[in-house]
Amino acid sequence: MKKRIFSLFLLATLTLTLAAPAMASPVLTLHSTGSFGQTSTLNGKAFGVDTPFSLQAQFNPSIDQTPMSGVGVFSITSFSIYLQNRTYTASPSAKLNVVLMSPPYLPVYGAGLVDAPSLTSEFISYFSSATPTYKADTPAATQFSNFVGKYQSAAYTITLDNGEGDLVIRNLAASGNYTANITAVAVPEPSTYVLVTMGLGMLGFVRQKKAKG
């Protein structure tokens, strides 16, 4: 009986060990800060003053919606933005996408939000450096540095969750702490969850047997 329990314990341990590296291609998260200008509005009310923001937009880097070299447009799967001492969220939609730019399209690196597929409404921050460097078409984790400017086209609207109304970005502040970086978050393959569940189940069985013994 002890040998059987020991064998089950080894099997459970092996299952959990094998499950650990079974990770899918990582999703990426764009982290961006800056300031909205005075005429930008939240639920129809203008900010009236330059208003700092900090946003996080998670996206799948394997599906680029544009055929242009040096430009990547990726659907957002999770979005949140912190402003005026509150965190707001927005559900995925065709108008809510991450846009990235890099050489050869531009001699600088850009990161921001854009609608799709028309690509007519957007706001982007530009930086002269990205470490490590990357191509916007196939992005990876990177840190942007040396802010060089910003671009804001026609009013860009983000419909917020929970009846919070619309955030309408009509302008970006002339000055502000504009930063951006991209981080990677590894997502387990579906099979990993199965293996982990099996492993935990085996460990539970072993503990139960020990308790009865």
C-alpha positions as CSV (number, residue, x, y, z in Angstrom):
1,M,0.0,0.0,0.0
2,K,2.8,2.4,0.9
3,K,4.5,1.7,-2.5
4,R,1.2,2.4,-4.3
5,I,0.7,5.7,-2.4
6,F,4.3,6.7,-3.1
7,S,3.9,5.9,-6.8
8,L,0.7,8.0,-7.0
9,F,2.6,10.8,-5.3
10,L,5.4,10.7,-7.8
11,L,2.9,10.6,-10.6
12,A,1.1,13.7,-9.3
13,T,4.3,15.5,-8.9
14,L,5.4,14.6,-12.4
15,T,2.0,15.8,-13.8
16,L,2.3,19.2,-12.2
17,T,6.0,19.5,-13.3
18,L,5.1,18.7,-16.9
19,A,2.2,21.1,-16.9
20,A,4.3,24.1,-15.8
21,P,6.0,24.8,-19.1
22,A,3.0,24.2,-21.3
23,M,2.4,27.9,-22.1
24,A,0.7,29.4,-25.1
25,S,2.1,32.4,-26.9
26,P,2.0,35.3,-24.5
27,V,-0.6,38.0,-24.7
28,L,0.7,41.6,-24.4
29,T,-0.3,44.5,-22.3
30,L,0.2,48.1,-23.3
31,H,0.7,50.4,-20.3
32,S,0.5,54.1,-21.2
33,T,0.3,57.3,-19.2
34,G,-0.2,61.0,-20.2
35,S,-2.8,63.7,-19.8
36,F,-6.1,64.5,-21.5
37,G,-6.6,68.1,-22.5
38,Q,-9.2,70.4,-21.0
39,T,-11.8,69.9,-23.7
40,S,-11.8,66.1,-23.5
41,T,-15.0,64.9,-21.8
42,L,-16.2,62.2,-19.4
43,N,-19.9,61.4,-19.6
44,G,-20.5,64.6,-21.5
45,K,-18.7,66.8,-19.0
46,A,-15.4,68.6,-20.0
47,F,-12.5,68.0,-17.7
48,G,-11.8,71.7,-17.7
49,V,-8.2,71.1,-16.6
50,D,-5.4,68.9,-17.9
51,T,-6.2,65.4,-16.5
52,P,-3.6,62.7,-16.0
53,F,-4.5,59.2,-17.1
54,S,-3.0,55.7,-16.8
55,L,-4.3,52.9,-19.0
56,Q,-3.8,49.2,-19.5
57,A,-4.8,47.5,-22.7
58,Q,-4.3,43.8,-23.1
59,F,-4.2,42.4,-26.7
60,N,-3.2,39.4,-28.8
61,P,-0.1,40.2,-30.8
62,S,-0.6,37.4,-33.3
63,I,-3.5,39.0,-35.2
64,D,-2.5,42.2,-36.9
65,Q,-5.5,43.9,-38.6
66,T,-3.3,46.0,-41.0
67,P,-1.1,44.9,-44.0
68,M,1.2,47.9,-43.6
69,S,4.9,47.3,-42.7
70,G,5.8,49.1,-39.5
71,V,2.2,49.5,-38.3
72,G,0.3,47.0,-36.1
73,V,-3.4,47.2,-35.0
74,F,-4.5,44.6,-32.5
75,S,-7.9,44.0,-30.9
76,I,-8.1,44.7,-27.2
77,T,-9.3,41.9,-25.0
78,S,-9.2,43.8,-21.7
79,F,-9.1,47.5,-21.0
80,S,-8.9,49.7,-17.9
81,I,-8.1,53.4,-17.4
82,Y,-7.3,55.3,-14.2
83,L,-8.2,59.0,-14.1
84,Q,-9.7,61.4,-11.5
85,N,-8.9,58.9,-8.7
86,R,-11.0,56.1,-10.2
87,T,-10.5,53.1,-12.4
88,Y,-12.9,52.6,-15.4
89,T,-13.2,49.6,-17.7
90,A,-14.4,49.2,-21.3
91,S,-15.5,46.1,-23.1
92,P,-13.8,44.9,-26.3
93,S,-15.2,46.5,-29.4
94,A,-14.2,47.3,-33.0
95,K,-13.4,50.9,-32.0
96,L,-11.1,49.8,-29.2
97,N,-7.7,48.6,-30.5
98,V,-4.0,49.0,-29.7
99,V,-2.0,50.7,-32.5
100,L,1.8,50.4,-32.6
101,M,4.2,52.0,-35.0
102,S,7.9,51.5,-35.7
103,P,10.5,51.8,-38.5
104,P,10.3,51.6,-41.5
105,Y,6.8,53.3,-41.3
106,L,8.2,56.0,-39.1
107,P,11.7,56.9,-37.8
108,V,10.2,56.7,-34.2
109,Y,8.1,54.3,-32.1
110,G,4.4,55.0,-31.5
111,A,1.9,53.4,-29.1
112,G,-1.8,54.3,-28.5
113,L,-5.4,53.5,-29.3
114,V,-7.3,53.5,-32.6
115,D,-10.6,52.5,-34.1
116,A,-10.7,49.8,-36.8
117,P,-10.9,49.1,-39.7
118,S,-11.3,52.8,-40.8
119,L,-8.3,53.9,-38.6
120,T,-9.7,57.5,-38.7
121,S,-9.8,58.2,-34.9
122,E,-6.8,57.6,-32.7
123,F,-4.4,59.0,-30.1
124,I,-0.7,58.1,-30.0
125,S,2.4,58.9,-28.1
126,Y,5.7,58.8,-29.9
127,F,9.2,57.9,-28.6
128,S,12.6,57.9,-30.1
129,S,13.7,54.6,-28.5
130,A,12.4,51.2,-27.6
131,T,14.4,48.7,-25.6
132,P,14.6,46.1,-26.9
133,T,13.7,47.2,-30.4
134,Y,10.9,45.5,-32.2
135,K,8.7,45.6,-35.3
136,A,5.2,46.9,-34.8
137,D,3.8,44.1,-36.9
138,T,5.2,41.5,-34.5
139,P,5.4,43.3,-31.2
140,A,7.1,42.0,-28.0
141,A,7.7,43.2,-24.5
142,T,9.6,46.5,-24.7
143,Q,10.1,49.8,-22.9
144,F,9.6,53.1,-24.8
145,S,11.8,56.1,-23.8
146,N,12.6,59.6,-24.9
147,F,9.1,61.0,-25.5
148,V,9.2,63.2,-28.7
149,G,5.5,64.0,-29.3
150,K,1.9,63.0,-29.5
151,Y,-0.9,62.8,-32.1
152,Q,-4.6,63.1,-31.6
153,S,-7.0,62.9,-34.6
154,A,-10.7,63.4,-34.6
155,A,-12.4,62.9,-31.2
156,Y,-11.7,59.3,-30.1
157,T,-14.6,57.8,-28.1
158,I,-14.3,55.0,-25.5
159,T,-17.6,53.6,-24.2
160,L,-17.1,52.8,-20.6
161,D,-18.7,49.8,-18.8
162,N,-21.3,50.0,-16.0
163,G,-23.2,52.9,-17.5
164,E,-20.3,55.3,-16.9
165,G,-20.9,57.0,-20.2
166,D,-18.3,57.9,-22.9
167,L,-14.8,59.1,-22.5
168,V,-14.3,61.4,-25.5
169,I,-10.6,62.3,-26.1
170,R,-10.8,65.6,-28.0
171,N,-7.3,66.7,-27.2
172,L,-4.1,65.7,-25.3
173,A,-2.4,68.1,-22.9
174,A,0.6,70.0,-24.1
175,S,2.6,68.8,-21.2
176,G,2.3,65.6,-19.2
177,N,4.1,62.5,-18.1
178,Y,3.8,60.6,-21.4
179,T,5.2,57.1,-21.0
180,A,4.6,53.7,-22.5
181,N,5.8,50.1,-22.2
182,I,4.6,46.7,-23.3
183,T,4.7,43.7,-21.0
184,A,4.1,40.0,-21.7
185,V,1.7,37.8,-19.7
186,A,2.1,34.1,-20.5
187,V,-1.2,32.3,-20.8
188,P,-1.4,28.5,-20.1
189,E,-2.6,26.2,-22.8
190,P,-6.0,24.6,-22.1
191,S,-4.3,21.3,-21.7
192,T,-2.2,22.7,-18.9
193,Y,-5.4,23.3,-16.8
194,V,-6.4,19.6,-17.4
195,L,-2.9,18.4,-16.2
196,V,-2.9,20.6,-13.2
197,T,-6.4,19.5,-12.2
198,M,-5.3,15.8,-12.6
199,G,-2.2,16.5,-10.5
200,L,-4.1,18.2,-7.7
201,G,-6.7,15.4,-7.7
202,M,-4.0,12.8,-7.3
203,L,-2.4,14.8,-4.5
204,G,-5.8,14.9,-2.8
205,F,-6.2,11.2,-3.2
206,V,-2.8,10.6,-1.7
207,R,-3.6,12.8,1.3
208,Q,-6.9,11.0,1.8
209,K,-5.2,7.7,1.8
210,K,-2.7,8.8,4.3
211,A,-5.4,10.1,6.6
212,K,-7.2,6.8,6.5
213,G,-4.0,4.9,7.1
